């Protein structure tokens, strides 16, 4: 692996990171997790021009009308500084952090997205989605996903239960699932996300698909475009980057990002613009 170049001021970057799972472990471990992420992002601060958080930023997140979960203010301060400086930040909800309201948008200027989105980046349409609910073997979650995110049950949960009680109940369910569930990489989930990415590339205008959720970092090339899974920051310290020339999967080594794999995108972007004309 080679160190990622960060010295060319003309190659501005879009960064992708997911599955940070802030709050997953003990306070000391999570403080180190947050600090490493901040160092990684700040190492690219002079060249980044947009950031995508592709879900599961928090291991659990329930926002109430007047209350938000405490902790990780250093990371939130970085997001606020970036948006104040004109760097757009988009946060796609994941399966661990779907219950956002208005706090991130109003206080930090962060765009919150609920479902799949397609944004134009450097002349290419980029499809972004956390990726939860695509694995057919996750039957219970697929059944509950709509109800868990529907405004009525969310309103009932956050209104009828006191904040501490609602948050503790969600934490108990999370820990129970982790204790008795399979927390390793699931091959069925990895394959389901790959198949979905290929379908999106084949059936939409997207030339790049970016997802998380599978906890399996990879960058694949299909005839129709590319699929990037950023992998789990909390385990692999991997992120994705895109500039006008290349799409990359990177790993943070504590002082800089190292390139794992890269694909050129300039020719594909030019071809896409030609088709548009």
C-alpha positions, 0 to 999 in steps of 0.5 A: 500500500502507498500513502495517499497523496494530499499535496495537490491543491487542485485535486479536491476531495469528497470523503465517505465514512460510515459505521463509526458506531460512536458509543458502542464500547466503553468511554475510553475506547470510544474517546479513542475512536472519536479522536482517530476519526477527527485526526483522519478528517483533519488530515484532509481538511485542506483539500476536502470539499464535501463529506458524506456520513453513510449511516451508523455514525452512532451505535444508537441515536434517539433525538427528542424534541428538546433533548439530544444524546450527550457525548462526542461533542468534539466530532460534532464541533468538527462538523460544525466548523466544516459547514461554517467554512462552506464544506457540505456535510450529508448524513444518511441515516443508518439502522442504528441512528434513524431517529434524527429530528432537526438538531444536526440540521439546525445546529450544525448545518448538516444535511440529513437524508432518510433513504437512498439519494443520488448526488452529482459529484465531479460529473458523475451521479453517485448513489448513496445508501446505508444498505440496511434491509437489503439482505433477505435473511434479515427478515425480522429487521425488514418487517420492522424497518417501516414501523420503526421509522414511521412518524407515528410510532416514533412520536409515541415512543419519544413522547410517552416515555421519559427521555432516560427511560426511552434511551435506556430501553433502546440501549438494552435492546442493542446490547441484547442483540449484540450478545445473542446475535451474530456481529461478524461480517455476514456473507449474505449481507455482503452479497446482497449489497453487491447485487444491489449496487450492480442493479443500481449501476445497471438501471439508473444513471449512477456511475458510483454506488457508495454504501456501508452496513456490511462492515466489509470494506471493498471497492469493486469495478463493474462494466457499468461503474463502481461500488464502494463500501467504506467498511466499519470505521470503528474496526477497520479505520477505512474510508472512501475518497473521490476526486475528479480523477480517481475513486479510492478505498483508504485506510487510516494508519494513525498519521496518514491515509494509505491507499488500498485500491483505486480506480480511475473515473475521469474517462467515465465522467467525461463519457457521462457528460457526453451522454447528457449532451 
